[in-house]
Amino acid sequence: MEESSTLLTIVGLLIIISIVTLLIIKKISPVVGMILIPIVGALLIGHGFGDI
């Protein structure tokens, strides 16, 4: 149980850091960043499109 919550924490922090970084350096628009990056993060930890 603790291993899965640690994975979720790490992926969540990476999502936040990547969104903020990409927005600061203006490599991505806010709408795309707030939609696309969390979906990619959810897919990386094993959730499918049905779960999202």
CHARMM internal coordinates of N, CA and C (Angstrom, degrees):
IC EDIT
DIST 1 N 1 CA 1.4569
DIST 1 CA 1 C 1.5251
ANGL 1 N 1 CA 1 C 110.46
DIST 1 C 2 N 1.3292
ANGL 1 CA 1 C 2 N 116.33
DIHE 1 N 1 CA 1 C 2 N -43.54
DIST 2 N 2 CA 1.4584
ANGL 1 C 2 N 2 CA 119.05
DIHE 1 CA 1 C 2 N 2 CA -177.91
DIST 2 CA 2 C 1.5211
ANGL 2 N 2 CA 2 C 111.34
DIHE 1 C 2 N 2 CA 2 C -67.56
DIST 2 C 3 N 1.3237
ANGL 2 CA 2 C 3 N 116.73
DIHE 2 N 2 CA 2 C 3 N -32.57
DIST 3 N 3 CA 1.4646
ANGL 2 C 3 N 3 CA 120.40
DIHE 2 CA 2 C 3 N 3 CA -179.86
DIST 3 CA 3 C 1.5290
ANGL 3 N 3 CA 3 C 111.25
DIHE 2 C 3 N 3 CA 3 C -65.21
DIST 3 C 4 N 1.3263
ANGL 3 CA 3 C 4 N 117.45
DIHE 3 N 3 CA 3 C 4 N -40.57
DIST 4 N 4 CA 1.4634
ANGL 3 C 4 N 4 CA 119.82
DIHE 3 CA 3 C 4 N 4 CA 179.89
DIST 4 CA 4 C 1.5255
ANGL 4 N 4 CA 4 C 111.61
DIHE 3 C 4 N 4 CA 4 C -70.91
DIST 4 C 5 N 1.3272
ANGL 4 CA 4 C 5 N 117.27
DIHE 4 N 4 CA 4 C 5 N -35.63
DIST 5 N 5 CA 1.4644
ANGL 4 C 5 N 5 CA 118.70
DIHE 4 CA 4 C 5 N 5 CA 178.12
DIST 5 CA 5 C 1.5226
ANGL 5 N 5 CA 5 C 111.05
DIHE 4 C 5 N 5 CA 5 C -70.99
DIST 5 C 6 N 1.3274
ANGL 5 CA 5 C 6 N 117.34
DIHE 5 N 5 CA 5 C 6 N -31.95
DIST 6 N 6 CA 1.4625
ANGL 5 C 6 N 6 CA 120.37
DIHE 5 CA 5 C 6 N 6 CA 175.36
DIST 6 CA 6 C 1.5181
ANGL 6 N 6 CA 6 C 110.14
DIHE 5 C 6 N 6 CA 6 C -66.63
DIST 6 C 7 N 1.3251
ANGL 6 CA 6 C 7 N 117.49
DIHE 6 N 6 CA 6 C 7 N -41.11
DIST 7 N 7 CA 1.4605
ANGL 6 C 7 N 7 CA 121.35
DIHE 6 CA 6 C 7 N 7 CA 177.73
DIST 7 CA 7 C 1.5248
ANGL 7 N 7 CA 7 C 110.78
DIHE 6 C 7 N 7 CA 7 C -62.62
DIST 7 C 8 N 1.3237
ANGL 7 CA 7 C 8 N 116.86
DIHE 7 N 7 CA 7 C 8 N -43.37
DIST 8 N 8 CA 1.4667
ANGL 7 C 8 N 8 CA 120.38
DIHE 7 CA 7 C 8 N 8 CA 178.33
DIST 8 CA 8 C 1.5255
ANGL 8 N 8 CA 8 C 111.43
DIHE 7 C 8 N 8 CA 8 C -63.03
DIST 8 C 9 N 1.3230
ANGL 8 CA 8 C 9 N 116.38
DIHE 8 N 8 CA 8 C 9 N -38.94
DIST 9 N 9 CA 1.4616
ANGL 8 C 9 N 9 CA 120.39
DIHE 8 CA 8 C 9 N 9 CA 178.49
DIST 9 CA 9 C 1.5148
ANGL 9 N 9 CA 9 C 111.44
DIHE 8 C 9 N 9 CA 9 C -64.43
DIST 9 C 10 N 1.3263
ANGL 9 CA 9 C 10 N 116.54
DIHE 9 N 9 CA 9 C 10 N -45.57
DIST 10 N 10 CA 1.4636
ANGL 9 C 10 N 10 CA 120.91
DIHE 9 CA 9 C 10 N 10 CA -179.37
DIST 10 CA 10 C 1.5244
ANGL 10 N 10 CA 10 C 110.76
DIHE 9 C 10 N 10 CA 10 C -63.95
DIST 10 C 11 N 1.3276
ANGL 10 CA 10 C 11 N 117.12
DIHE 10 N 10 CA 10 C 11 N -45.86
DIST 11 N 11 CA 1.4676
ANGL 10 C 11 N 11 CA 120.45
DIHE 10 CA 10 C 11 N 11 CA -179.93
DIST 11 CA 11 C 1.5277
ANGL 11 N 11 CA 11 C 110.36
DIHE 10 C 11 N 11 CA 11 C -65.24
DIST 11 C 12 N 1.3209
ANGL 11 CA 11 C 12 N 117.79
DIHE 11 N 11 CA 11 C 12 N -39.28
DIST 12 N 12 CA 1.4591
ANGL 11 C 12 N 12 CA 120.84
DIHE 11 CA 11 C 12 N 12 CA 177.58
DIST 12 CA 12 C 1.5191
ANGL 12 N 12 CA 12 C 112.46
DIHE 11 C 12 N 12 CA 12 C -62.21
DIST 12 C 13 N 1.3233
ANGL 12 CA 12 C 13 N 116.15
DIHE 12 N 12 CA 12 C 13 N -43.32
DIST 13 N 13 CA 1.4624
ANGL 12 C 13 N 13 CA 119.56
DIHE 12 CA 12 C 13 N 13 CA 177.51
DIST 13 CA 13 C 1.5205
ANGL 13 N 13 CA 13 C 111.70
DIHE 12 C 13 N 13 CA 13 C -65.91
DIST 13 C 14 N 1.3293
ANGL 13 CA 13 C 14 N 117.06
DIHE 13 N 13 CA 13 C 14 N -39.10
DIST 14 N 14 CA 1.4652
ANGL 13 C 14 N 14 CA 120.01
DIHE 13 CA 13 C 14 N 14 CA 177.55
DIST 14 CA 14 C 1.5276
ANGL 14 N 14 CA 14 C 111.59
DIHE 13 C 14 N 14 CA 14 C -64.57
DIST 14 C 15 N 1.3223
ANGL 14 CA 14 C 15 N 116.57
DIHE 14 N 14 CA 14 C 15 N -36.96
DIST 15 N 15 CA 1.4673
ANGL 14 C 15 N 15 CA 120.52
DIHE 14 CA 14 C 15 N 15 CA 177.10
DIST 15 CA 15 C 1.5256
ANGL 15 N 15 CA 15 C 110.17
DIHE 14 C 15 N 15 CA 15 C -63.28
DIST 15 C 16 N 1.3253
ANGL 15 CA 15 C 16 N 116.70
DIHE 15 N 15 CA 15 C 16 N -47.12
DIST 16 N 16 CA 1.4668
ANGL 15 C 16 N 16 CA 120.47
DIHE 15 CA 15 C 16 N 16 CA -179.56
DIST 16 CA 16 C 1.5223
ANGL 16 N 16 CA 16 C 111.10
DIHE 15 C 16 N 16 CA 16 C -63.16
DIST 16 C 17 N 1.3296
ANGL 16 CA 16 C 17 N 116.57
DIHE 16 N 16 CA 16 C 17 N -46.32
DIST 17 N 17 CA 1.4675
ANGL 16 C 17 N 17 CA 120.66
DIHE 16 CA 16 C 17 N 17 CA -179.10
DIST 17 CA 17 C 1.5197
ANGL 17 N 17 CA 17 C 110.98
DIHE 16 C 17 N 17 CA 17 C -63.10
DIST 17 C 18 N 1.3270
ANGL 17 CA 17 C 18 N 117.03
DIHE 17 N 17 CA 17 C 18 N -42.54
DIST 18 N 18 CA 1.4651
ANGL 17 C 18 N 18 CA 118.86
DIHE 17 CA 17 C 18 N 18 CA -178.50
DIST 18 CA 18 C 1.5269
ANGL 18 N 18 CA 18 C 111.71
DIHE 17 C 18 N 18 CA 18 C -68.37
DIST 18 C 19 N 1.3304
ANGL 18 CA 18 C 19 N 118.13
DIHE 18 N 18 CA 18 C 19 N -38.56
DIST 19 N 19 CA 1.4675
ANGL 18 C 19 N 19 CA 120.34
DIHE 18 CA 18 C 19 N 19 CA 177.70
DIST 19 CA 19 C 1.5239
ANGL 19 N 19 CA 19 C 110.20
DIHE 18 C 19 N 19 CA 19 C -63.24
DIST 19 C 20 N 1.3198
ANGL 19 CA 19 C 20 N 116.84
DIHE 19 N 19 CA 19 C 20 N -48.88
DIST 20 N 20 CA 1.4628
ANGL 19 C 20 N 20 CA 120.44
DIHE 19 CA 19 C 20 N 20 CA -178.44
DIST 20 CA 20 C 1.5211
ANGL 20 N 20 CA 20 C 110.88
DIHE 19 C 20 N 20 CA 20 C -62.70
DIST 20 C 21 N 1.3314
ANGL 20 CA 20 C 21 N 116.80
DIHE 20 N 20 CA 20 C 21 N -44.25
DIST 21 N 21 CA 1.4647
ANGL 20 C 21 N 21 CA 120.41
DIHE 20 CA 20 C 21 N 21 CA -179.29
DIST 21 CA 21 C 1.5196
ANGL 21 N 21 CA 21 C 111.44
DIHE 20 C 21 N 21 CA 21 C -62.82
DIST 21 C 22 N 1.3177
ANGL 21 CA 21 C 22 N 117.11
DIHE 21 N 21 CA 21 C 22 N -47.54
DIST 22 N 22 CA 1.4614
ANGL 21 C 22 N 22 CA 119.86
DIHE 21 CA 21 C 22 N 22 CA -179.04
DIST 22 CA 22 C 1.5265
ANGL 22 N 22 CA 22 C 112.25
DIHE 21 C 22 N 22 CA 22 C -65.55
DIST 22 C 23 N 1.3241
ANGL 22 CA 22 C 23 N 117.04
DIHE 22 N 22 CA 22 C 23 N -33.37
DIST 23 N 23 CA 1.4621
ANGL 22 C 23 N 23 CA 119.37
DIHE 22 CA 22 C 23 N 23 CA 177.16
DIST 23 CA 23 C 1.5272
ANGL 23 N 23 CA 23 C 111.47
DIHE 22 C 23 N 23 CA 23 C -71.69
DIST 23 C 24 N 1.3223
ANGL 23 CA 23 C 24 N 117.00
DIHE 23 N 23 CA 23 C 24 N -38.04
DIST 24 N 24 CA 1.4651
ANGL 23 C 24 N 24 CA 120.02
DIHE 23 CA 23 C 24 N 24 CA -179.49
DIST 24 CA 24 C 1.5201
ANGL 24 N 24 CA 24 C 111.38
DIHE 23 C 24 N 24 CA 24 C -66.53
DIST 24 C 25 N 1.3368
ANGL 24 CA 24 C 25 N 116.60
DIHE 24 N 24 CA 24 C 25 N -42.32
DIST 25 N 25 CA 1.4683
ANGL 24 C 25 N 25 CA 118.24
DIHE 24 CA 24 C 25 N 25 CA -178.60
DIST 25 CA 25 C 1.5292
ANGL 25 N 25 CA 25 C 111.79
DIHE 24 C 25 N 25 CA 25 C -87.31
DIST 25 C 26 N 1.3304
ANGL 25 CA 25 C 26 N 116.00
DIHE 25 N 25 CA 25 C 26 N 5.76
DIST 26 N 26 CA 1.4756
ANGL 25 C 26 N 26 CA 123.35
DIHE 25 CA 25 C 26 N 26 CA 174.54
DIST 26 CA 26 C 1.5293
ANGL 26 N 26 CA 26 C 112.90
DIHE 25 C 26 N 26 CA 26 C 57.61
DIST 26 C 27 N 1.3155
ANGL 26 CA 26 C 27 N 116.20
DIHE 26 N 26 CA 26 C 27 N 42.69
DIST 27 N 27 CA 1.4619
ANGL 26 C 27 N 27 CA 121.25
DIHE 26 CA 26 C 27 N 27 CA 176.33
DIST 27 CA 27 C 1.5209
ANGL 27 N 27 CA 27 C 112.30
DIHE 26 C 27 N 27 CA 27 C -95.60
DIST 27 C 28 N 1.3310
ANGL 27 CA 27 C 28 N 117.61
DIHE 27 N 27 CA 27 C 28 N -8.48
DIST 28 N 28 CA 1.4571
ANGL 27 C 28 N 28 CA 121.07
DIHE 27 CA 27 C 28 N 28 CA -176.41
DIST 28 CA 28 C 1.5332
ANGL 28 N 28 CA 28 C 108.50
DIHE 27 C 28 N 28 CA 28 C -149.76
DIST 28 C 29 N 1.3175
ANGL 28 CA 28 C 29 N 116.23
DIHE 28 N 28 CA 28 C 29 N 146.87
DIST 29 N 29 CA 1.4650
ANGL 28 C 29 N 29 CA 118.83
DIHE 28 CA 28 C 29 N 29 CA 177.60
DIST 29 CA 29 C 1.5351
ANGL 29 N 29 CA 29 C 109.17
DIHE 28 C 29 N 29 CA 29 C -78.52
DIST 29 C 30 N 1.3269
ANGL 29 CA 29 C 30 N 117.79
DIHE 29 N 29 CA 29 C 30 N 153.71
DIST 30 N 30 CA 1.4638
ANGL 29 C 30 N 30 CA 119.77
DIHE 29 CA 29 C 30 N 30 CA -177.47
DIST 30 CA 30 C 1.5245
ANGL 30 N 30 CA 30 C 114.04
DIHE 29 C 30 N 30 CA 30 C -59.16
DIST 30 C 31 N 1.3209
ANGL 30 CA 30 C 31 N 117.81
DIHE 30 N 30 CA 30 C 31 N -39.10
DIST 31 N 31 CA 1.4662
ANGL 30 C 31 N 31 CA 120.26
DIHE 30 CA 30 C 31 N 31 CA -178.49
DIST 31 CA 31 C 1.5276
ANGL 31 N 31 CA 31 C 110.56
DIHE 30 C 31 N 31 CA 31 C -64.70
DIST 31 C 32 N 1.3148
ANGL 31 CA 31 C 32 N 116.45
DIHE 31 N 31 CA 31 C 32 N -46.46
DIST 32 N 32 CA 1.4651
ANGL 31 C 32 N 32 CA 120.37
DIHE 31 CA 31 C 32 N 32 CA 179.91
DIST 32 CA 32 C 1.5224
ANGL 32 N 32 CA 32 C 110.24
DIHE 31 C 32 N 32 CA 32 C -65.34
DIST 32 C 33 N 1.3195
ANGL 32 CA 32 C 33 N 117.27
DIHE 32 N 32 CA 32 C 33 N -41.62
DIST 33 N 33 CA 1.4589
ANGL 32 C 33 N 33 CA 120.85
DIHE 32 CA 32 C 33 N 33 CA -179.40
DIST 33 CA 33 C 1.5110
ANGL 33 N 33 CA 33 C 113.31
DIHE 32 C 33 N 33 CA 33 C -63.68
DIST 33 C 34 N 1.3233
ANGL 33 CA 33 C 34 N 116.68
DIHE 33 N 33 CA 33 C 34 N -39.14
DIST 34 N 34 CA 1.4612
ANGL 33 C 34 N 34 CA 120.11
DIHE 33 CA 33 C 34 N 34 CA -178.14
DIST 34 CA 34 C 1.5265
ANGL 34 N 34 CA 34 C 112.80
DIHE 33 C 34 N 34 CA 34 C -78.44
DIST 34 C 35 N 1.3182
ANGL 34 CA 34 C 35 N 117.58
DIHE 34 N 34 CA 34 C 35 N -15.49
DIST 35 N 35 CA 1.4634
ANGL 34 C 35 N 35 CA 120.80
DIHE 34 CA 34 C 35 N 35 CA 179.01
DIST 35 CA 35 C 1.5227
ANGL 35 N 35 CA 35 C 111.34
DIHE 34 C 35 N 35 CA 35 C -101.93
DIST 35 C 36 N 1.3113
ANGL 35 CA 35 C 36 N 117.03
DIHE 35 N 35 CA 35 C 36 N -51.19
DIST 36 N 36 CA 1.4614
ANGL 35 C 36 N 36 CA 121.57
DIHE 35 CA 35 C 36 N 36 CA -170.52
DIST 36 CA 36 C 1.5270
ANGL 36 N 36 CA 36 C 113.54
DIHE 35 C 36 N 36 CA 36 C -72.70
DIST 36 C 37 N 1.3148
ANGL 36 CA 36 C 37 N 117.74
DIHE 36 N 36 CA 36 C 37 N -45.37
DIST 37 N 37 CA 1.4655
ANGL 36 C 37 N 37 CA 120.57
DIHE 36 CA 36 C 37 N 37 CA -174.67
DIST 37 CA 37 C 1.5351
ANGL 37 N 37 CA 37 C 112.33
DIHE 36 C 37 N 37 CA 37 C -65.16
DIST 37 C 38 N 1.3373
ANGL 37 CA 37 C 38 N 120.92
DIHE 37 N 37 CA 37 C 38 N -45.08
DIST 38 N 38 CA 1.4694
ANGL 37 C 38 N 38 CA 118.95
DIHE 37 CA 37 C 38 N 38 CA 176.03
DIST 38 CA 38 C 1.5334
ANGL 38 N 38 CA 38 C 113.65
DIHE 37 C 38 N 38 CA 38 C -63.24
DIST 38 C 39 N 1.3312
ANGL 38 CA 38 C 39 N 117.09
DIHE 38 N 38 CA 38 C 39 N -33.94
DIST 39 N 39 CA 1.4684
ANGL 38 C 39 N 39 CA 119.33
DIHE 38 CA 38 C 39 N 39 CA 177.09
DIST 39 CA 39 C 1.5222
ANGL 39 N 39 CA 39 C 110.15
DIHE 38 C 39 N 39 CA 39 C -65.24
DIST 39 C 40 N 1.3237
ANGL 39 CA 39 C 40 N 116.81
DIHE 39 N 39 CA 39 C 40 N -43.74
DIST 40 N 40 CA 1.4669
ANGL 39 C 40 N 40 CA 120.50
DIHE 39 CA 39 C 40 N 40 CA 177.78
DIST 40 CA 40 C 1.5288
ANGL 40 N 40 CA 40 C 110.19
DIHE 39 C 40 N 40 CA 40 C -62.21
DIST 40 C 41 N 1.3230
ANGL 40 CA 40 C 41 N 117.34
DIHE 40 N 40 CA 40 C 41 N -41.53
DIST 41 N 41 CA 1.4644
ANGL 40 C 41 N 41 CA 120.78
DIHE 40 CA 40 C 41 N 41 CA 177.91
DIST 41 CA 41 C 1.5206
ANGL 41 N 41 CA 41 C 112.31
DIHE 40 C 41 N 41 CA 41 C -62.27
DIST 41 C 42 N 1.3245
ANGL 41 CA 41 C 42 N 117.04
DIHE 41 N 41 CA 41 C 42 N -41.35
DIST 42 N 42 CA 1.4664
ANGL 41 C 42 N 42 CA 120.56
DIHE 41 CA 41 C 42 N 42 CA 178.47
DIST 42 CA 42 C 1.5203
ANGL 42 N 42 CA 42 C 111.33
DIHE 41 C 42 N 42 CA 42 C -65.54
DIST 42 C 43 N 1.3258
ANGL 42 CA 42 C 43 N 116.48
DIHE 42 N 42 CA 42 C 43 N -38.90
DIST 43 N 43 CA 1.4628
ANGL 42 C 43 N 43 CA 119.42
DIHE 42 CA 42 C 43 N 43 CA 178.39
DIST 43 CA 43 C 1.5244
ANGL 43 N 43 CA 43 C 111.35
DIHE 42 C 43 N 43 CA 43 C -67.87
DIST 43 C 44 N 1.3313
ANGL 43 CA 43 C 44 N 117.33
DIHE 43 N 43 CA 43 C 44 N -34.20
DIST 44 N 44 CA 1.4595
ANGL 43 C 44 N 44 CA 120.66
DIHE 43 CA 43 C 44 N 44 CA -179.97
DIST 44 CA 44 C 1.5246
ANGL 44 N 44 CA 44 C 112.83
DIHE 43 C 44 N 44 CA 44 C -66.61
DIST 44 C 45 N 1.3313
ANGL 44 CA 44 C 45 N 117.79
DIHE 44 N 44 CA 44 C 45 N -31.75
DIST 45 N 45 CA 1.4602
ANGL 44 C 45 N 45 CA 118.86
DIHE 44 CA 44 C 45 N 45 CA -179.41
DIST 45 CA 45 C 1.5269
ANGL 45 N 45 CA 45 C 112.55
DIHE 44 C 45 N 45 CA 45 C -89.74
DIST 45 C 46 N 1.3342
ANGL 45 CA 45 C 46 N 116.31
DIHE 45 N 45 CA 45 C 46 N 3.40
DIST 46 N 46 CA 1.4559
ANGL 45 C 46 N 46 CA 118.59
DIHE 45 CA 45 C 46 N 46 CA 171.28
DIST 46 CA 46 C 1.5092
ANGL 46 N 46 CA 46 C 116.53
DIHE 45 C 46 N 46 CA 46 C 108.24
DIST 46 C 47 N 1.3010
ANGL 46 CA 46 C 47 N 119.06
DIHE 46 N 46 CA 46 C 47 N 1.32
DIST 47 N 47 CA 1.4588
ANGL 46 C 47 N 47 CA 120.54
DIHE 46 CA 46 C 47 N 47 CA 176.86
DIST 47 CA 47 C 1.5205
ANGL 47 N 47 CA 47 C 109.35
DIHE 46 C 47 N 47 CA 47 C -80.21
DIST 47 C 48 N 1.3161
ANGL 47 CA 47 C 48 N 116.65
DIHE 47 N 47 CA 47 C 48 N 144.67
DIST 48 N 48 CA 1.4565
ANGL 47 C 48 N 48 CA 121.28
DIHE 47 CA 47 C 48 N 48 CA 177.80
DIST 48 CA 48 C 1.5163
ANGL 48 N 48 CA 48 C 110.95
DIHE 47 C 48 N 48 CA 48 C -95.62
DIST 48 C 49 N 1.3248
ANGL 48 CA 48 C 49 N 115.68
DIHE 48 N 48 CA 48 C 49 N 177.27
DIST 49 N 49 CA 1.4606
ANGL 48 C 49 N 49 CA 119.71
DIHE 48 CA 48 C 49 N 49 CA 179.40
DIST 49 CA 49 C 1.5239
ANGL 49 N 49 CA 49 C 111.44
DIHE 48 C 49 N 49 CA 49 C -65.10
DIST 49 C 50 N 1.3156
ANGL 49 CA 49 C 50 N 117.84
DIHE 49 N 49 CA 49 C 50 N -28.13
DIST 50 N 50 CA 1.4590
ANGL 49 C 50 N 50 CA 120.93
DIHE 49 CA 49 C 50 N 50 CA 176.93
DIST 50 CA 50 C 1.5196
ANGL 50 N 50 CA 50 C 112.52
DIHE 49 C 50 N 50 CA 50 C -67.62
DIST 50 C 51 N 1.3223
ANGL 50 CA 50 C 51 N 117.55
DIHE 50 N 50 CA 50 C 51 N -31.34
DIST 51 N 51 CA 1.4631
ANGL 50 C 51 N 51 CA 121.96
DIHE 50 CA 50 C 51 N 51 CA 178.22
DIST 51 CA 51 C 1.5203
ANGL 51 N 51 CA 51 C 111.90
DIHE 50 C 51 N 51 CA 51 C -76.20
DIST 51 C 52 N 1.3250
ANGL 51 CA 51 C 52 N 115.45
DIHE 51 N 51 CA 51 C 52 N -29.56
DIST 52 N 52 CA 1.4632
ANGL 51 C 52 N 52 CA 119.72
DIHE 51 CA 51 C 52 N 52 CA -176.61
DIST 52 CA 52 C 1.5092
ANGL 52 N 52 CA 52 C 108.25
DIHE 51 C 52 N 52 CA 52 C -76.84
END
COOR INIT
IC SEED 1 N 1 CA 1 C
IC BUILD
